[in-house]
């Protein structure tokens, strides 16, 4: 396993080549470097996974130290990668989904003048994301964490000539920074008490140093949770993600759906020992997840922009993962992370194909009837949508979401409240998903198709569609076959979830309920939003519709509470009130200078007078005093 | 032997010093300023000699010799400056050389 260092290095090398040689490379060459570096990285990740599988179960993890990063005072940090089954799963998702999205981008971005800059940023992103998931210590994880934040900023504002895009990029950067700061403080707190920041020793020391539910530990975990909430766009820091859709669609697919936004989920799973020691932090995580999945789900129901529907849907699905983490359903959270990466990347890419074909049209009310115009896009989108809506038995989303819904009730930390929230979320999910499909692909044609997607775009769509449908079969509930490949692998890194409610009839009942909810939602949506020539914008009263459309008014609230007071302060200080004092100082000294420079008139005799009078005064004083 | 009181000598030295100072202050001709400086030097020298006589020591006269030497050096440099000034400004008026001001 000597080569794991190359896995993040290859995309980084690709970034350097593309960033420095952008002017000299031809377009095909840019594509080869951009896609090839990720492809090579994906192959190496697969080899790593194979190597780890070969060592299991004797050796569940290994560490590869490249060099000493920081060694000062009592702090020793290595540039080291820690590979266990959780890392491997994340690496595979990042590199393989990343590879297909890069491949898709060669078609989607083909006419963009900043082709090389796009691939440079994407490669840098993949590199940073790999560092994040492979990091052996928390500061290295933080390096990757900030790296992906930077790339997110660069790519949201990719078309920087439009002011709104720059604003969206800044918003994403600033809002996530709120969480990042909390996380940094959490890291300082952990280091202060434990004296180490390597992840595994930190967890071992924490569990021996702190009793269950200790106050300091709870504070530290809540601060880490703050970082996760910011990155994963959970309540109350979710407002940046819908605006982040200003970036090119492959960016939304890769960064704001499949990988970066799941970094928060990964962080909590990685430091699960700390969270398990703090029941309060677990409950907060679960409650944030439950609240977010409902709030974002309802918002998705009222959006017009297809990408914003998907953005709210992403927030909602991440809410499911947080709920799962909060009830201790670690494998379920990561399983949903993986299936979500597949089907949400697919949905974004398919939506991108639609937008591309309609020359940048994103409003679903101006789409429609694309079923026959873009058949392959339609079928792949349908596969992704079915998986998102958790269509029973045949989709990956069903298995992962069902696992979360069941464990939200049956795990020791779960309960009826969480189960109900998850069920309501499932209903809303299938409603907005069906609404999106109906508005986009059924009904009458409103915008003509300009150019259908080429092979570079359809191939990733097909592959991801297959994965969206079949990835669920590696983990099925024991009422449906009981395949446990995925959780069996993950249990080398994450603890198993204890099921307290183990009556099989109850589980079957709950699964039937979940399946009925998903199907019922789809059927209900066809009645509510049935294909018609001029679909009504909403089925809800206007005020509620507007409230949900604006994302529950969070943007307006933050605008009033934070942005406007801050801007008012900035405006007040535009004339530099504080600087007045220093300006006065400089003015005073300048005035003195003018007065004294009058005495320097260049005349020798004046100086002699001055010397004479001065000497007389000094002598007078020396004699009399 | 008739001795002159020290105070007389010092008052004379003071008068001569003030005369020289007034000359430096009021005259605009650089030659006269140099002359005024010479007079002030001599007044100081006289004060040294008087003080030396008062304490009965040779130090005062030795200091006068030093002052003479310094004066000679000062005058030679001063006259060189006068030459430069005449060359440059075509006048001896010290007030004409006032370009170096704040």
Interface residues (C-beta under 8 A of the other chain):
Chain A: X596 X597 X598 X599 X600 X601 X602 X603 X604 X605 X608 X609 X612
Chain B: X21 X24 X25 X26 X28 X33 X94 X95 X97 X98 X99 X100 X101 X102
